[in-house]
Amino acid sequence: MLLIPCPYCGEREETEFHHGGEAHIERPQDPDALSDAEWANYIFMRTNPKGLFHERWVHAAGCRRWFNMARNTATNAIIGTYKIGEKPPKGAR
């Protein structure tokens, strides 16, 4: 079982969390000005790297807060977690 360190509650089992997709995706300034293809690109197209990846998680069965995680997708090793709005921890940039 994967143990996830919630930045608010501490380390908990992965069953308490839900994955929220890629982190640091900026919403378009003027969504109404986007073409259908541009809007589809924003909604659906994400990177899928092998290695370091920044993603969003929510502690659904705990504090119910969202946070970011830096994780190695090849090894599933968690490099660190950090609150939304904070910079990634050293070694995760």
N, C-alpha and C positions, 0 to 999 in steps of 0.2 A: 504494500500500500504506500502511496505517495503521501508524504507529510508536507503540508504547505504552511509556511510561516506567514500568517495574517499580520500585517503591520499594526493592527489594532488589538488583536486578541492573542497573538502568539501562535505557536505551531499547533495545527489541527490536522485531522485526517482529510484526505481529498474528497470524501463523500459529502463533506459539509460545504463544498464549493461548486460553483458553476463557471464554466469558461465563457468569456464574453468577446472573444475575437482579438484581432490585432489592436495594439495600443497605439496611441499618438496619431490617429487618423483625424485630420482637420476637416470639419464640415465646410462645404463651399460657402463663400461669402454671400452669393446671390443664387440660391438653388433654382429660382424661376428662370434664370438666364441660361441654364444648362440645356443642352440637347438631350434627347433620350439616351443616346450612346454615352455621353459624359455622365449622366445621372446613374446609368447602369454601372459604369466603371467605378464611380464612387461607392455605390451600394455593394457590389459583388466582388470586385477585383481586389485581391489582397496578395501580399507577398507570401511565399511559402518556403522560407529558407531552411537549409540544413545547417544547423548550428544555432548561434545566438538569435533569439526572437523575443520581442517585447509584446506581451499580451495582457488583456484585461481579465480580471476575475472578480467574482462577488462571493462574499462569505454568506451564502444563503441560509445556512443553518446556525449562524452565529450572530455577528453584529450587523449583518445585512449591508455592509459597506463595500463599495467598489475599490479596487486597488490594481496596480500594475505589477507584473512579474516579468523578470528576465529569466529565460529558461533556454537551455540547450536542447533543441528538438531532436538531435541525434542520440543523446544519452539520457534525456529527460531530467538532467541535473538542473536544479533551481539555483541560479546565480544569486538572486536576491529579489525581494519584494519592496515596493515603495508606494506611498500614497499618491493618488491622482494629483497632478500639479507639481510634484516633486521631480527632481532629476533622478535618473537611474543610478544605482549604487556603483561605486568604482568596480571595474572589471566587467561591467555590463553595458558599457557605452560603445 
